[in-house]
Amino acid sequence: MYSYLGWRAIKGDPRDAVIRIIAVAFAATGGTNFQYANLTDTDFTKATLKNTDFRDAILTRTCFKNVEKLDFARPGESYLKIPQVRDVVIKGQGQDKNFERLNLQGINLKGANLKGASFIEANLQEACLQDANLSDAKLVHTLLDLTDLTGANLTGAYIEGWNITTETKIDGVKCDFVFMRLPPDKRPDFITLPPEERRDPNPRRQPANWDQFFKDGNFADFIAPMRQTLNLYHNKPTDPRLIALAFQQLIDEHSDADIELVAIEKKGKNKDKIILKAETAAQADHAALSVSYSDNLGYLQSLPPETIRALLIERESTIRLLSTFIEGKQKTSEPTITISPNFSTHQNQGDTTMSDKSSNFKFGDVGRDVAGIVGGDNSGVAGKEMTGVAGGEISGNVTVSIGEPENSNTPEAPKLADLLKQLQSAIESDTNLSDKDKAKVLKQVKALAEAGQNPKDEDKKDIADNAITMLKGIVTGLPLAATFVESWNKLLPLITSVFGL
């Protein structure tokens, strides 16, 4: 019987894991000891590693290709303790394997066949995936900071919410197309979709035309914005005040990352899911920031209502503007927590800033990723240029040429150009607005003018919705005597009707 148990344990039977650990520990006595050693980039190719002690060793990009007796080594808490992971680092064959939610930081899978493998919510930071075949792989919410994907094949990979950064190496990546969404039938239970999306099989292919493919270099250009921006995903309706508080905590905990919110996008059929987009310092670890934010939000959501209410009251001035903006970006079916209405905001250095005595929350140029404005060589441009005085977040003169929207020619629909020209006049004549206030307003009017070129387009509608919601937030902080406020309140229903909002 004891012989049978020993044999079963050595074969890796999970029922006898404890017996195996004891047996390997005993056998490893007197073997090669790499405990606490830094084995970064060490090459053990074809080595025999029986009785070797790897406990607490640094195994970043360590190569175990074709090694022998690795299952008799002492792996400690490293990725080597997982049988299927040991198998793939040795043989390089991980096709269709499940590595979901595993900590594989620093693993070396250079040249491995990982076609169709699932790395959903796995940690692949600092991993070597050079020349790996990741076609059809699921890289959903995967951490990829400092990961080397040089020469890897990503054709057909699912990259929904993957966490790549400017430190992710993508030189020579081979990719004909990718999918931006994991369809319902491929999703594990822990990342299910809301009911209204569970019947939608669309994987959101890019390029969207199934007859088109990325050419050399196109894929790198396509994902460049993802690498440069910290994206914080919310896949279900969430109290916007908790989002704002979790984001503020992230800033407080990582002051050296220089985090600044630049955009909020709404997603989903009902536009009830949002993505916070933030710029950071170049050296910031986006994967770590994402994990930290998720931990903050999860902790806040676990607190009893009375504790949450106390936190919100304590920092109400810090979170008011962001939470107000988020409320405008999502439809939430969850109850929100009512707190005191006595909020205050102020403008500083050209940023719309929320602050209290313990906070440095910077609500920067939300929507700055909206590039281009109608005018220049565009035909059909009406009206004179709108010029604002530079200040704070806007450098140089702000110029907006207001053109006619393509789809607003019906008799009953007001022309966006006319509406924006009325706002222009109100801004220029308003003596109660400071130069910085005018610059803020003009920044969002620029976005409305650009979106007005095709107001029925969903992407343009999102840009317009962003700008309108941002303007609402700006208006709340303007002097009550400002004539622009009166004009804005009067024209807002007409502007929203142009975009069908």
N, C-alpha and C positions, 0 to 999 in steps of 0.2 A: 504493500500500500504506500509506504513512504517513498519507494522508488518511483511509483506512478505519480505521486504528487510532485516530486522533484522534477521529473521529466515534463510534466504539464506546466510547471512554473517556468522552466527554462524555455519552453516553446512560446511563452508569452501569454498564457491563458489569463485573462483579466481577473478570474476568480481567485487566482493565487498570486496576485501582485505583491503582497507583503512577503510571501515566501521567496519570491524571485529577488526582491530587493535585498533581503538578508543573505541569500545565497551569493549574489553578485558581489555584495560588500565583502563577504568572507573570502571569496575567490580573488578579489582585487588586492587583498593585502599583500604588499610587497611588489605590486605591479608598478608601471610607470605612473608617476604622480604629477598631474598638471593642475592640481587644485589651486585656485586663485590666480592661475597663469593667464597672461594676455596672449591669446592665440589668434589675434586678428590677422586675417589673410594668410594664416598658416596652411600649407598644402600637405594633407595626409594621404594623397592618392595612392591606392594599393597597399597602404600600410596595414599591419595586423595590430588591432587595438584591444585585444583581449586583456582584461584586468586593468585597463587604463582608467585613471581617476580624473574626470572632467568636472567635478563639483566646483561650482562658483568660478569656473574659468570663463574668460571672455571669448566667445566663439563667433565674433563678427566676421562674416564672409569666409569662415574656415571651411576648407574643402575636404569633404569625406568621400570623394568619388572612388568607387570600387574598393573601399576598405573592407577588411575582414574582421569578424568577431566584434563588431561594434555593439552588438546586442549583449555582450558580456562586459562592457565598460560601465563605469559608474557615471551616469549623466547628470546627477543632481537635479536641479529644477530647470535645466535648459530644454530646448526643443527636442533634444536627443532622447528624452524620456518617452516620447510618443512613438510607438512602433511604426505607424505608417509614415511618419516624418523621417525616422531613421532609414526606412526603406527608400524613400525618394531621394534623400541626399546621397545615398550610396549608388543607386541604380539610375537616377535621373528620370524615372518613369512615374509620373503622377497624373496621367490622363484620367479625367473624370473623377478624381479623388476629392474627398470632402475635407477641407482645411478650415472650415468656418469657425470664426471667433478664436482661432489659435494664436498664441503669441509666438510668431516666427521671426522676431526681430533679429536681423543680422544673418539670416540663413543664406547659404550659398546654393542656389539652384541654377547655376550657369549652364546654359545649353539644355536644360531639362525639358521633357515633353509634359507640358501642363495643360494640354488642350482640353477644354471643357471643365477644368478643375474649378472648384468653388472656394474662393477666398473671402466670402462675405464677412465683413467686420473683422477680418484678420489683421494682425499687426505685421506688416512686411517692411517696416522702417529699417533702413540701412542694409536691406537684403541685396544680394547680387542675383539679378535675373537676366544677365547679359545673354543675348541670343536664345532666350527661352521661348518655347512655343506656347503662347498664352491665347491662342485663337479660341474663341468661344468661351473663354474663362469668365468667371463671375468675380469682378473686382468691385463689387458694390460696398460702399462705405469702408473700403480697405485703406489702411494707413500706409502711405508710400513716401513719406518724407525721407530724403537721402537715399532712396532706392535707386539702383542702377538698372535701367531698362534698355541700355544700349543694345541696338540690334534685335530687340525682342519683336515677336510677331503678335500684334494685338488685334488682328482682323476678326471682327465678329464678337469682340469682348464686350461685356456689359459693364459700363463704368459709371453707373448711377451713384452720385454722391461720393466718388472715390476722392481720397485726400492726397493730392499731389501738390508739390510746392516748387519753388524756383530751384530747390536743391535736388529735385528728382531728375535723374539723367535720362534723357529721351533721344539722344543722338542716334540717328539711323534706325529709328523704330519703323517697322514694317506694318502698315495698316491700310487696308482698302476701305473699311467702314467699321463703325462701332455702334453700339446700342446705348442710348442714354437712360433707358428704363428697363428694369427686370419685370417681365410679364407676370401676371398673377400665378400661372401654373408652375413657375420656376422659383417662386419666393418661399423661403422657409417660414415657419410659423412666427418667428420673432420679428419679421419685417412685413407683416401683412398690410394690405391696402384697405382703405376705408370702403364701405359697401358700394358707393357709387362708382368706384374704379375697378372693382373686382371682375367685372365682365369686359373690361377693355384690354384686349390682348396686344395693343400697339406697343412695340418696344422702343419707339422713337429713334429710328435709324438715322444716322448721320454719315454721309449726305442723305437728306430726306428722300431724294429720288432714288428708288431702288435700282435704277439703271446707271447711276453715277457712282464714282469711286474716288477716294482721295488720291491725288497724284503725289509724287515725291515732295516731301516738305509740307504738304497741305495739312496733315494731321498735327504736326507740331504747331502750326499757326492756329489751328482750330482750338487746341487745348491751352494755348498760352495764357488766356485770361484766367483759366482755372488754376494755373500754377501760381499766378501772382496775387490771387485773392483768397483770403480765408473765408470759406463758405460754411455757414452754420445752418443745418437743415432742421426743419420742423415738419414732420410728416403727418401731424394731426393737429386739430385746433388746440391752442394752448393759451392760457391767460396771458395777454400781452404784458401785463405788469410783471409777471414772473420772468418772462423773456428779458424785459428791460433790466430787471434786478440781477439776473444771472449774467447778462452781458456786462453790467457795471462791475460785478464781482470779478469777472475775467480781466477787465482792465486793471482793477486794483491789485489783483494777484500777479499780473504780468506787466508791470509798468514799463519794463525794459523792451517790451514788444511793440510799443508805440501803436496800439490798436486804435483805428479810427473807422467808424461805420461810413460806408460810401454808397450803399444801395440796399434796398429791400425788394425782393421779387416775390410775387404770389404765384403759386402753382396749383395744379389739380383742376379737375373739371369744375368744381365750385369755387375755385380760387381761395381755398381755405387752408392751404399749406404755404408756408413762407420760407424764404432763404435770406438770412442776414449775410451781407457781403461786407467784408472789412479789409482795409489795407493795413499792413503791419511793417515793422522794420524788416530789412532784407534778411537778417539772420534769424528771424523768429521761426520757431518750430510749429508749423501749422497743425500737424497731426496732434501734437501735445496740447495745443490750444483748443482744438476741437474736443478732445477728450475731457479737458478741464471744464469747458463750457457745459458739456453734456452732464458731467458730474454735478456741477453747480445747479443746473436746472432740475435734474432728478432729485437732488436733495431738497430743493425748495418745494417741489411738488409733493414730497413725502411729509412735509410739516403739517401740523394741525392748523385749521383755518385761523384760529386766534393768534398763533405765532406768525403766520404769514401776514396777517393784518397789521401786526405791530411792526414788522420789518418794513412794510410798504409805507406806513405812516412816518416812520423814522427817516426814510429816504425819499419822500414823495417828490421833492423838487428835483431830485436826481433823475428820476425815471419818467416824469410826466410826459415830456415831449416824445421820447422814443415810444412809449406805450401807446400814446395817442396815435402816432403814425402807424404802428403795427395794427392797431384796431381798425384802421382804414384799409389795411392790406389783407385782412382775413375775415372770413365769416366764421364766427365761433359759436358752437352749440353748447359750450361749457359755461357754467356760471362764473362771472368774474367777481372780484372782491371789491366792494365799494369802500373808498377811503376818503379822507377829508379833501374838499375841493380847493383848499387854500394853497394852491401851487404858485410858484414864481419861476420866471425864466429871465435870462438876460443874454445880451449879445456881447461877444468878446473876440477881438482879433479876427473879425470877419467870419467866425463860425457861429452857428446857432448852438449855444452851449447850455446844458443843464448842469447846475452845480448846487452843492450844499457845502457845508464846512468840511466834509470828509471825502469829497468826490472831485474828479477831474474828467467827467464824462464829456467826450467830444463828439458831437453829432455833426459830422462834416458835410461835405457836398454830396448828399444822397442823390444819386442819379448822375454822378460825374462820368460814368461810363457811357452815357448817351453822347456819342460823337457826331459832329456835323450839324448843320443848321441850314434851312432853306435859304436860298439867295445865291449870290455869286453869279454863275452862269445859268442858273435855273430859269426856265421860262415861266411866264405867268406870275412873276413876282409883283405884288401890289404894295403901295405905300412906301413911306420913307423909312430910313434905317432907324432903329431904336438904339440909342446910345446911352450907356450908363457909366458912371464914374467908377473906376477900378477901386477895389478895396478888399482887404482880407483875403478870402479864398479865391478871388478872381483877379488875375493879373492882366494888365493892359485894358484897353477899352472894350467894353462888352457891346457887340454889335449883333442885332437881330434883324434880318430881313424877313418880312412876313409875307408868305405866299398863300395862294388859294389852295385849300384842301381838295384832293381829287374827287372825293365823293360827297361834296356838300353843295352840289348845284341844284338840288331840289328847291322849289319855291318856299316850302315851309321851313327849311333848315337855314339858320343864320350862318353866314360865312365866317369861318374862324378868323380870317384876316381882319375883318371889320371889328370883331370882338377884341382881338389882340391890339389893334390900333387904338381902340378906346382905352384899354389898359395902359398902353404906351403914353397916351396923352395924360392920363391920371398920374402916372409915375413922374413924368417930366415936370408937371405943374405942382407937384406936392412939395411944399416947402417944409413940411413937418418930418419928412423922411431924411435920414442921414445918408451919406454916400454909401455906407456899408449896407444899410437896409435896402437901398435901391439896387445895389449889386446882387443881393440875395434874391430879390424879386425877379430881376432880369434873368438870372441864371435859370430859374424855373420857366419863365416865359419862353426862353430859348428852346427848352425841351418841348413845350406845347407847340411851338411853331414847327419844329422838326416832325413831331408826331402827326401834325395836321396835314402832312403831305399824303397820308393814306389813313384816315382816322378809323376805318373799319378793320384794318389789319390788327390782329390780336397783339402782336409785339408792340405796335404803335399805341394801342389802347393801354397797354401796361405802362409804357413810358408816360403817357398823358396822365394816367391815374396816379403814378408816382409824383409827377409834378404838381397836380392838383392837391394831393394830400399834403405835400411838402409846403405848398403855398398856404394851406389852411393853418399849418403849424406856425409859419412865419407871421401870418396876419395876427395871431393871438398875442404876439409880442410887440406889435407895432403901436405907436402912440394912438390914443383914441381919436385925436384930432386929425389924423391922416386922411386926406380925401381919397387916397387910393383904396383904403379899406372899404369905403362906401361903394366905390365903383366895382371892386372885386366881388363884394357880396351881391350886387345887382346882376353882374354878368356870369357868376358861377353857374347858375342853372342852365344858361344858354350854352356855355362852354362844355359842360358835361353832356348836354344833349347831342352835341356834334359828334362826340366819341361814343355815344350810346352807353354811358356809364350810369 
